[in-house]
């Protein structure tokens, strides 16, 4: 983990005041230092020096290699992306405070707008209002209210749920003014979403073996295989990747002959494949494939999507012949 910056004098809870009692006066052990709850080390501003952070009254520019600690107040010029340690992606156009409670992050929106693509659930607060995001949502601060748009999954406030593709105003009495919304609608109204945010749910650069490999090996950061006609080249993923259905798959690969190349993910429910037709032999190809373009090998009408978990990745020839293949990198991105 990158080293944090030096704490400013008087910052709290980064420093703990030494006890005024001398040892033995009260019979108690000295207080343990306050825990530094790190929430984020990965962030990217749209403008140089575009992120400022304060633990107290003094603002400083957030530079590469810094840590964002629970309680830090953050404001941006332009917009900035923050990838929390739990994998949640936040894009901020304004000002917020990041906190951590019971091991889970939450965000208080002080000003502006916040886009969230969550890995689990995220509580977003504004004044006395609280909303829990499970999926993808955008929230914009209003006078004593929040405009909430749910793009994927749900946003809940108390017992009331705002569903996917809906927007509403959240006030002291709950949601009102509900109507349909799309990401294209939000892009037209919010410049900070013109470049669609993407949350990385899987990235494999093959610098070391990700898991069990069949029909291949890792060589100089590339998965190299010449798998047999039955299984091709197959790798087990480091951990399961559970899908929501909005993801895209990206990879860079090349093969040694022109053929129908099967790119396939294995799940507990079966194998799902996409076919790349006759790529040029010996030439690196970069492809991007919506996850729903992968169809079940035994039922082409069934598509890869929400609730299924990716367990392994496989490349082979559609005619079950031996195929030489190289894969430089593989990733799965969540997009609105």
WOGI-V533262 format. One record per residue. N is the residue number from 1. RES is the residue in one letter. PSI is psi in whole degrees, -180 to 180 (* if undefined). OMEGA is omega in whole degrees, -180 to 180 (* if undefined). NEAR is the number of other C-alpha atoms within 8 Angstrom. Layout:
N_RES_PSI_OMEGA_NEAR ; N_RES_PSI_OMEGA_NEAR
This chain:
1_X_136_-179_3 ; 2_X_144_-180_7 ; 3_X_146_180_7 ; 4_X_168_178_7 ; 5_X_161_179_6 ; 6_X_135_-180_4 ; 7_X_139_176_7 ; 8_X_150_-180_5 ; 9_X_134_175_4 ; 10_X_-1_-178_5 ; 11_X_142_180_10 ; 12_X_133_14_8 ; 13_X_26_-177_8 ; 14_X_-27_178_9 ; 15_X_151_177_10 ; 16_X_126_-180_8 ; 17_X_134_179_4 ; 18_X_143_180_4 ; 19_X_142_-179_7 ; 20_X_-23_179_4 ; 21_X_146_172_6 ; 22_X_153_-179_6 ; 23_X_134_178_9 ; 24_X_-17_-178_6 ; 25_X_-41_-178_7 ; 26_X_-12_-177_6 ; 27_X_5_-179_6 ; 28_X_152_175_7 ; 29_X_148_176_5 ; 30_X_148_-179_6 ; 31_X_140_177_5 ; 32_X_148_179_4 ; 33_X_146_178_6 ; 34_X_142_-178_8 ; 35_X_134_175_6 ; 36_X_103_-180_8 ; 37_X_101_-180_7 ; 38_X_129_-179_9 ; 39_X_-24_-173_14 ; 40_X_136_172_12 ; 41_X_-2_-175_14 ; 42_X_111_-178_7 ; 43_X_156_-177_9 ; 44_X_117_178_7 ; 45_X_156_176_13 ; 46_X_-17_178_9 ; 47_X_151_179_8 ; 48_X_136_-178_5 ; 49_X_37_-175_9 ; 50_X_-2_-179_13 ; 51_X_129_173_12 ; 52_X_148_-177_12 ; 53_X_147_178_12 ; 54_X_134_172_11 ; 55_X_-18_176_11 ; 56_X_-121_-180_7 ; 57_X_-21_-172_5 ; 58_X_126_178_6 ; 59_X_147_173_9 ; 60_X_155_177_7 ; 61_X_132_178_9 ; 62_X_118_-176_9 ; 63_X_161_180_6 ; 64_X_139_-178_4 ; 65_X_-6_179_8 ; 66_X_164_174_11 ; 67_X_144_172_12 ; 68_X_122_-173_9 ; 69_X_148_176_12 ; 70_X_129_-178_11 ; 71_X_-12_179_8 ; 72_X_138_175_12 ; 73_X_131_-172_11 ; 74_X_135_172_12 ; 75_X_149_-175_11 ; 76_X_151_169_14 ; 77_X_126_-169_10 ; 78_X_-122_173_10 ; 79_X_167_180_14 ; 80_X_147_175_14 ; 81_X_139_177_11 ; 82_X_124_175_11 ; 83_X_110_-179_12 ; 84_X_163_-176_12 ; 85_X_-21_177_8 ; 86_X_2_178_5 ; 87_X_-10_179_11 ; 88_X_138_175_13 ; 89_X_128_174_12 ; 90_X_134_170_12 ; 91_X_120_-174_12 ; 92_X_133_169_14 ; 93_X_83_-176_14 ; 94_X_-130_-174_13 ; 95_X_140_-180_13 ; 96_X_166_171_13 ; 97_X_130_175_12 ; 98_X_133_178_15 ; 99_X_169_174_13 ; 100_X_125_-180_11 ; 101_X_131_180_7 ; 102_X_37_178_4 ; 103_X_2_-179_5 ; 104_X_137_178_7 ; 105_X_153_168_11 ; 106_X_163_-175_12 ; 107_X_135_172_12 ; 108_X_117_179_11 ; 109_X_115_-179_14 ; 110_X_-33_-177_11 ; 111_X_146_174_8 ; 112_X_-143_-174_11 ; 113_X_152_-178_12 ; 114_X_127_173_13 ; 115_X_135_-178_11 ; 116_X_130_170_13 ; 117_X_103_-167_12 ; 118_X_150_174_13 ; 119_X_-25_176_9 ; 120_X_-107_172_7 ; 121_X_153_-180_9 ; 122_X_128_175_12 ; 123_X_128_177_11 ; 124_X_129_-178_12 ; 125_X_149_170_12 ; 126_X_116_-173_13 ; 127_X_-122_-178_6 ; 128_X_1_-176_6 ; 129_X_143_178_10 ; 130_X_133_176_9 ; 131_X_141_-180_11 ; 132_X_121_-178_11 ; 133_X_129_172_15 ; 134_X_90_-175_12 ; 135_X_-130_-178_15 ; 136_X_130_-179_15 ; 137_X_159_171_14 ; 138_X_137_179_12 ; 139_X_135_179_11 ; 140_X_132_-177_10 ; 141_X_132_173_14 ; 142_X_-178_178_7 ; 143_X_105_180_5 ; 144_X_25_179_8 ; 145_X_172_177_12 ; 146_X_133_167_13 ; 147_X_124_-175_12 ; 148_X_130_175_12 ; 149_X_123_180_12 ; 150_X_119_-178_16 ; 151_X_-28_-178_16 ; 152_X_135_180_11 ; 153_X_-126_-177_10 ; 154_X_160_171_14 ; 155_X_126_-178_14 ; 156_X_147_173_11 ; 157_X_107_-174_10 ; 158_X_-131_-179_5 ; 159_X_-2_-174_5 ; 160_X_137_-178_8 ; 161_X_133_172_8 ; 162_X_121_-173_12 ; 163_X_175_-179_10 ; 164_X_136_179_9 ; 165_X_20_-179_11 ; 166_X_149_175_14 ; 167_X_150_-179_14 ; 168_X_166_174_13 ; 169_X_129_180_13 ; 170_X_117_178_13 ; 171_X_-168_-177_11 ; 172_X_-23_179_7 ; 173_X_14_177_5 ; 174_X_-159_-177_9 ; 175_X_143_175_11 ; 176_X_170_178_8 ; 177_X_38_-177_7 ; 178_X_140_177_9 ; 179_X_173_-180_7 ; 180_X_151_178_7 ; 181_X_151_174_11 ; 182_X_166_178_9 ; 183_X_-35_178_8 ; 184_X_-37_176_6 ; 185_X_-46_-178_8 ; 186_X_-37_178_10 ; 187_X_-38_179_11 ; 188_X_-30_-175_8 ; 189_X_-13_-174_6 ; 190_X_109_-177_8 ; 191_X_-30_-176_7 ; 192_X_-7_177_9 ; 193_X_6_-180_9 ; 194_X_-41_173_8 ; 195_X_106_-172_5 ; 196_X_125_178_7 ; 197_X_149_178_8 ; 198_X_124_178_8 ; 199_X_126_-178_11 ; 200_X_118_178_10 ; 201_X_-17_176_10 ; 202_X_134_172_9 ; 203_X_122_178_9 ; 204_X_114_180_8 ; 205_X_-2_176_9 ; 206_X_38_173_12 ; 207_X_-21_173_8 ; 208_X_163_-176_6 ; 209_X_125_180_9 ; 210_X_-30_-178_10 ; 211_X_-159_180_8 ; 212_X_136_-180_7 ; 213_X_133_175_11 ; 214_X_130_176_11 ; 215_X_23_-180_12 ; 216_X_-174_180_12 ; 217_X_164_176_10 ; 218_X_125_178_12 ; 219_X_116_177_7 ; 220_X_44_176_5 ; 221_X_18_179_10 ; 222_X_138_172_13 ; 223_X_116_-177_12 ; 224_X_128_-179_12 ; 225_X_155_170_13 ; 226_X_65_-171_12 ; 227_X_158_180_15 ; 228_X_174_-175_11 ; 229_X_-18_-175_11 ; 230_X_-48_-173_7 ; 231_X_-14_-176_11 ; 232_X_-143_178_17 ; 233_X_125_-172_16 ; 234_X_138_174_13 ; 235_X_144_171_12 ; 236_X_135_179_11 ; 237_X_156_-178_11 ; 238_X_-37_176_6 ; 239_X_156_-180_5 ; 240_X_145_177_8 ; 241_X_107_-178_9 ; 242_X_132_-172_9 ; 243_X_155_170_12 ; 244_X_-17_179_9 ; 245_X_-10_-179_10 ; 246_X_4_-173_12 ; 247_X_161_169_12 ; 248_X_150_177_12 ; 249_X_133_176_12 ; 250_X_140_175_12 ; 251_X_160_176_12 ; 252_X_122_-176_12 ; 253_X_167_170_12 ; 254_X_155_-179_13 ; 255_X_167_-174_14 ; 256_X_-2_177_9 ; 257_X_160_-178_9 ; 258_X_123_-177_9 ; 259_X_180_171_9 ; 260_X_111_-175_12 ; 261_X_125_178_13 ; 262_X_119_171_13 ; 263_X_123_-168_12 ; 264_X_138_172_12 ; 265_X_139_175_12 ; 266_X_137_176_12 ; 267_X_174_177_12 ; 268_X_-19_-179_7 ; 269_X_-1_179_5 ; 270_X_-176_-178_8 ; 271_X_140_179_10 ; 272_X_133_-170_14 ; 273_X_157_171_12 ; 274_X_141_-177_10 ; 275_X_124_173_9 ; 276_X_120_-173_9 ; 277_X_117_168_7 ; 278_X_55_175_8 ; 279_X_151_-178_13 ; 280_X_126_-178_8 ; 281_X_139_175_9 ; 282_X_0_-178_8 ; 283_X_133_178_8 ; 284_X_134_178_7 ; 285_X_133_170_8 ; 286_X_121_-178_8 ; 287_X_151_175_7 ; 288_X_125_-172_8 ; 289_X_123_173_8 ; 290_X_140_-175_10 ; 291_X_-30_-178_12 ; 292_X_-5_174_10 ; 293_X_-9_176_9 ; 294_X_123_-177_12 ; 295_X_154_-177_14 ; 296_X_134_-176_14 ; 297_X_-34_-178_9 ; 298_X_-5_-178_4 ; 299_X_87_-175_7 ; 300_X_-19_178_8 ; 301_X_-16_-179_6 ; 302_X_131_-175_7 ; 303_X_154_176_11 ; 304_X_134_-178_13 ; 305_X_-149_-169_11 ; 306_X_128_174_8 ; 307_X_-17_179_8 ; 308_X_149_-178_12 ; 309_X_127_177_10 ; 310_X_131_-178_13 ; 311_X_-32_-176_13 ; 312_X_161_179_11 ; 313_X_142_-171_13 ; 314_X_143_175_14 ; 315_X_130_176_12 ; 316_X_172_180_16 ; 317_X_139_-178_14 ; 318_X_-18_179_10 ; 319_X_15_180_5 ; 320_X_40_174_8 ; 321_X_163_179_10 ; 322_X_140_-177_11 ; 323_X_126_173_15 ; 324_X_129_-175_11 ; 325_X_148_172_13 ; 326_X_135_177_11 ; 327_X_119_-177_12 ; 328_X_-44_177_12 ; 329_X_160_-178_12 ; 330_X_135_177_13 ; 331_X_155_174_12 ; 332_X_127_-177_12 ; 333_X_139_172_13 ; 334_X_127_-180_12 ; 335_X_151_-180_10 ; 336_X_*_*_10
